[in-house]
Amino acid sequence: MRTTKQIKDKIDALKQKLHKKQVYENFGDKEQRELDEYIGDIWDYDYSNRMIIASMTKQFFEWCYNYTGEQNAVG
C-alpha cells in the first residue's frame, strides 16, 4: 500500500509529464490507468484513506478532462 503523500507525488509527476504533451482525445487516459495501478486495490486502505485517495484521483481525472494546454502551473 502507498501513503497518501506517495500518491500525491505520483499525481504531481503525472501532471508534469502531461504538461509536455499536446492535448488529444482521451487526454490523460493512459496516466489515469497508470495511477490506478500505482494505487492498487482501494479496498486495502482504511476508510479515511480511501476517501482521501478517491478525492485525489477524482481531482486528477477532472484535471485531465479539463486540461487545455494553456495552463502554465501544475495545480
Summary of the structure (lengths in Angstrom):
residues: 75
radius of gyration: 12.5
end to end distance: 24.7
largest distance: 37.4
contacts: 172
relative contact order: 0.21
helix: 67%
strand: 0%
